[in-house]
Amino acid sequence: MTALTTWPADDPATVALATTNPALIGSFLGGLGFRFERWPLVPGLASTAPAEDVLAAYRDPIERVVQTEGFVQIDVVALHPTGAPSFAATAAVARAKFLAEHTHADDEVRFFAAGRGVFYLHTRDASRGEEVHAVLCEAGDLLFVPAGTTHWFDMGTAPSFTAVRFFRDPDGWVGDFTGSDIAARFPDFDTLARVGAPRAGA
C-alpha cells in the first residue's frame, strides 16, 4: 500500500503526518512542489516483464509525460530476487548507490510498474520548516521530484521492483551527493514496508 510519512528533520522519532490515502498524498506533496499520480495497472503484465514489454504496456501514459515534460530519454530499471547466491551482494551494491542524500540537476521522475521502493524527500518550507517525507511507492505510482531537491532512495535489503525512469539529461542518472548522514537517522525501507505508515504523533 502506498504510504506517506513525514517527520521534522531534526526529530525522526516524531511522526508529524502519516497517511495511506492517495488523494491526500497527492495534495500534500503537490503543496510542496512535488507531483504524485496513480496510473491504472496493466492486467497480465508480469512483475519481472522485460523492459520492452513494460514500455509497450504503458506506452500511452509514458508518451503523455514525455510530450508534456520534454524528456529526451526513458529507460526501465528493475531488480528482483533471483534465488542465486550472489543476489544479496548484487542487491547491496545497488541499494548503496542511492541510499545517501543527494540532488540532481534534472528532475527525478519514476513510475513503478511493479514492486516497491521509498523516496525520502528532505524539504525546507517557509511555513512548515525543515522536514523529511518518506513516500513508500508501489506498483502504479508516479512520482516527480524537482531538480535540486535533497533526497535519497531505499529499495530495501531484498529489492523487488520495476520502474520507468524519465530524463531530460541524455547522460541519465547523475547524482550530486551532499555528504550528509541524515539517511541513517530515519526508518529504512524494510521498517516502513513492514509497519506501513506509522501513526502521526507516535
C-alpha positions as CSV (number, residue, x, y, z in Angstrom):
1,M,0.0,0.0,0.0
2,T,1.3,3.5,-0.9
3,A,2.1,5.5,2.2
4,L,3.5,8.9,3.2
5,T,5.2,9.5,6.5
6,T,6.5,13.0,7.5
7,W,8.9,13.8,10.3
8,P,10.7,17.0,11.5
9,A,14.1,16.8,10.0
10,D,15.7,17.1,13.5
11,D,13.3,14.6,15.2
12,P,12.9,11.3,13.4
13,A,11.1,9.9,16.5
14,T,8.1,12.2,16.0
15,V,5.7,11.4,13.1
16,A,4.0,14.7,12.0
17,L,1.9,13.1,9.3
18,A,1.1,9.6,8.3
19,T,-1.4,8.5,5.6
20,T,-2.1,5.8,3.0
21,N,-4.8,7.9,1.2
22,P,-3.5,8.5,-2.3
23,A,-5.6,11.7,-2.7
24,L,-4.1,13.2,0.5
25,I,-0.6,12.1,-0.5
26,G,-1.0,13.8,-3.9
27,S,-2.4,17.1,-2.5
28,F,0.1,17.2,0.3
29,L,3.1,16.6,-1.9
30,G,1.7,19.0,-4.5
31,G,1.7,21.7,-1.9
32,L,5.4,21.2,-1.5
33,G,6.1,21.3,-5.3
34,F,6.1,17.6,-6.0
35,R,3.7,15.6,-8.1
36,F,2.2,12.3,-7.3
37,E,-0.1,10.3,-9.6
38,R,-1.7,6.8,-9.7
39,W,-1.8,5.1,-13.1
40,P,-4.1,2.1,-13.7
41,L,-2.0,-1.1,-13.8
42,V,-2.0,-3.1,-17.0
43,P,-3.6,-6.5,-16.3
44,G,-1.4,-9.6,-17.0
45,L,1.9,-7.8,-17.1
46,A,4.4,-9.9,-15.1
47,S,6.3,-8.2,-12.3
48,T,9.5,-9.4,-14.0
49,A,8.5,-8.5,-17.5
50,P,11.3,-7.3,-19.8
51,A,11.8,-3.6,-20.4
52,E,10.3,-3.6,-23.8
53,D,7.1,-5.2,-22.5
54,V,6.8,-2.6,-19.7
55,L,7.4,0.3,-22.1
56,A,4.8,-1.2,-24.6
57,A,2.2,-1.8,-21.9
58,Y,2.4,1.8,-20.6
59,R,3.1,3.4,-24.0
60,D,0.2,6.0,-23.9
61,P,0.8,7.5,-20.4
62,I,4.6,7.4,-20.9
63,E,4.2,9.3,-24.1
64,R,1.9,11.8,-22.4
65,V,4.6,12.5,-19.8
66,V,7.4,12.7,-22.4
67,Q,5.5,15.1,-24.6
68,T,4.3,17.3,-21.7
69,E,7.6,17.5,-19.8
70,G,10.1,17.4,-22.7
71,F,12.0,14.3,-21.6
72,V,14.6,13.0,-24.1
73,Q,15.3,9.6,-22.6
74,I,13.4,6.9,-20.8
75,D,14.6,3.5,-19.5
76,V,13.5,0.8,-17.3
77,V,15.4,-0.2,-14.1
78,A,14.5,-3.5,-12.4
79,L,15.8,-5.7,-9.6
80,H,14.0,-8.8,-8.4
81,P,15.2,-11.7,-6.3
82,T,16.7,-14.4,-8.5
83,G,17.4,-17.2,-5.9
84,A,21.1,-17.0,-6.9
85,P,23.7,-17.0,-4.0
86,S,25.1,-13.7,-5.5
87,F,21.8,-11.8,-5.3
88,A,22.3,-10.5,-1.8
89,A,25.7,-8.9,-2.8
90,T,24.2,-7.5,-6.0
91,A,21.3,-6.0,-4.1
92,A,23.5,-4.4,-1.5
93,V,25.7,-2.7,-4.1
94,A,22.6,-1.4,-6.0
95,R,21.0,-0.2,-2.8
96,A,24.1,1.7,-1.6
97,K,24.2,3.7,-4.8
98,F,21.1,5.7,-3.9
99,L,20.9,5.4,-0.1
100,A,22.9,8.6,0.7
101,E,21.3,12.0,0.4
102,H,21.9,13.6,-3.0
103,T,20.5,16.0,-5.5
104,H,20.2,16.1,-9.3
105,A,20.4,18.9,-11.9
106,D,17.5,17.1,-13.6
107,D,14.0,16.3,-12.3
108,E,13.8,12.7,-10.9
109,V,10.7,11.1,-12.3
110,R,9.8,7.5,-11.7
111,F,6.8,5.2,-12.4
112,F,6.7,2.0,-10.5
113,A,5.3,-0.8,-12.8
114,A,5.9,-3.4,-10.2
115,G,7.2,-3.8,-6.7
116,R,8.0,-1.1,-4.1
117,G,10.6,1.5,-3.0
118,V,10.8,4.5,-0.8
119,F,11.8,8.0,-1.8
120,Y,12.8,10.3,1.1
121,L,12.3,14.0,0.3
122,H,14.2,16.5,2.5
123,T,12.4,19.8,2.3
124,R,12.7,23.3,3.8
125,D,9.4,25.1,3.7
126,A,8.8,28.7,5.0
127,S,5.6,27.6,6.8
128,R,6.3,24.0,7.7
129,G,10.0,24.2,8.5
130,E,12.6,21.5,7.7
131,E,11.1,18.0,7.2
132,V,11.7,14.6,5.7
133,H,8.9,12.9,3.8
134,A,9.1,9.2,3.1
135,V,7.0,8.2,0.1
136,L,6.5,4.4,0.0
137,C,5.8,3.9,-3.7
138,E,4.2,0.7,-5.1
139,A,3.1,-0.5,-8.5
140,G,1.0,2.2,-10.2
141,D,2.7,5.2,-8.5
142,L,4.3,8.0,-10.5
143,L,6.4,10.5,-8.5
144,F,8.0,13.7,-9.8
145,V,10.9,15.1,-7.7
146,P,12.0,18.5,-8.9
147,A,15.6,19.2,-9.8
148,G,17.7,20.4,-6.8
149,T,15.6,18.5,-4.2
150,T,17.7,16.9,-1.5
151,H,16.6,13.3,-1.3
152,W,17.5,9.6,-1.2
153,F,16.0,6.3,-2.3
154,D,15.9,3.0,-0.4
155,M,15.0,-0.2,-2.3
156,G,15.5,-2.4,0.9
157,T,17.7,-5.3,1.6
158,A,15.7,-7.7,-0.7
159,P,14.8,-5.4,-3.6
160,S,11.9,-6.2,-5.9
161,F,10.8,-3.5,-8.2
162,T,10.5,-2.4,-11.8
163,A,10.5,1.3,-12.5
164,V,10.4,3.5,-15.6
165,R,12.8,6.5,-15.4
166,F,12.4,9.7,-17.4
167,F,15.3,12.0,-18.2
168,R,16.0,15.4,-19.8
169,D,19.7,14.8,-19.5
170,P,20.9,12.4,-22.1
171,D,23.5,11.2,-19.6
172,G,20.8,9.7,-17.5
173,W,21.1,9.4,-13.7
174,V,23.8,11.7,-12.3
175,G,23.8,12.3,-8.5
176,D,25.5,15.1,-6.6
177,F,25.9,13.8,-3.0
178,T,25.6,16.2,-0.1
179,G,27.8,14.3,2.3
180,S,25.1,14.3,5.0
181,D,24.4,11.2,7.1
182,I,20.7,12.1,7.5
183,A,19.5,9.0,5.7
184,A,20.9,6.8,8.6
185,R,18.7,8.6,11.1
186,F,15.3,7.7,9.6
187,P,13.4,4.4,9.4
188,D,14.6,2.5,6.3
189,F,12.6,0.7,3.6
190,D,12.4,-2.6,5.5
191,T,11.0,-0.9,8.6
192,L,8.4,1.2,6.6
193,A,7.4,-1.7,4.4
194,R,6.8,-3.8,7.5
195,V,4.7,-1.3,9.5
196,G,3.2,0.8,6.7
197,A,2.6,4.5,7.7
198,P,3.3,5.0,11.4
199,R,0.6,6.9,13.4
200,A,1.0,10.6,13.5
201,G,2.1,11.7,16.9
202,A,3.8,8.4,17.6
